[in-house]
Amino acid sequence: CKDQPEQNAIVVAVGRAVAYARSKGGVVVVAAGNDGTNLDNPMFDSESPDNLEPPNPIINRTITAENCPQIPGNLPGAINVGATSNGTISRAYYSNYGESFMTLVAPGGDFRQK
């Protein structure tokens, strides 16, 4: 998240990489993620990866795409692709989703037993 210096450094670095690729004429296409998360809805996080060991306090925070972007898909210039279930137009159970962040969807590998 942007409020965590170590995490923000990663967001900035990946953002620079996306911007550089686009400045050279590249098209940056990325998977939306495989958490089954609605990227349009804020989530609550009670554990930061940077604050798991004492004496660091647990930070309770609301996670949004603005303050904790799913990278690289939520960065400007990236084409975010979600997955559909095998042979259907339905979302694959594992695919992240969200109307504000999805550019397109493509067939995924949802081959669960029925």
RATA-V448079 format. One record per backbone hydrogen bond with DSSP energy under -0.5 kcal/mol. NH is the residue of the N-H (numbers start at 1). CO is the residue of the C=O. E is the energy in kcal/mol with one decimal. If there is no record, write none. Layout:
NH | CO | E
NH | CO | E
This chain:
2 | 67 | -2.9
4 | 1 | -1.8
5 | 3 | -0.6
8 | 4 | -3.2
9 | 5 | -1.9
10 | 6 | -1.0
11 | 7 | -2.0
12 | 8 | -2.8
13 | 9 | -2.3
14 | 10 | -2.7
15 | 11 | -2.3
16 | 12 | -2.3
17 | 13 | -2.0
18 | 14 | -2.4
19 | 15 | -2.4
20 | 16 | -2.6
21 | 17 | -2.5
22 | 18 | -2.3
23 | 19 | -2.2
24 | 20 | -1.2
25 | 22 | -1.7
26 | 21 | -3.0
28 | 26 | -0.5
28 | 77 | -0.6
29 | 27 | -0.8
30 | 79 | -3.0
32 | 81 | -2.9
36 | 94 | -1.9
39 | 37 | -0.9
39 | 97 | -3.8
41 | 38 | -1.3
43 | 63 | -2.7
45 | 61 | -3.1
51 | 48 | -2.0
56 | 53 | -1.7
60 | 58 | -0.7
61 | 45 | -2.4
61 | 59 | -0.6
63 | 43 | -4.1
63 | 61 | -0.5
64 | 62 | -0.6
68 | 64 | -2.5
71 | 69 | -0.8
74 | 70 | -3.0
75 | 72 | -1.9
78 | 75 | -1.8
79 | 28 | -3.4
80 | 78 | -0.7
81 | 30 | -2.7
81 | 79 | -0.5
82 | 104 | -2.4
84 | 106 | -2.3
85 | 90 | -3.4
86 | 110 | -0.8
88 | 85 | -2.4
92 | 83 | -2.6
95 | 92 | -1.3
96 | 33 | -2.4
97 | 37 | -2.7
101 | 98 | -1.4
102 | 98 | -1.8
103 | 80 | -2.5
104 | 80 | -1.6
106 | 82 | -2.1
108 | 84 | -2.2
111 | 109 | -1.5
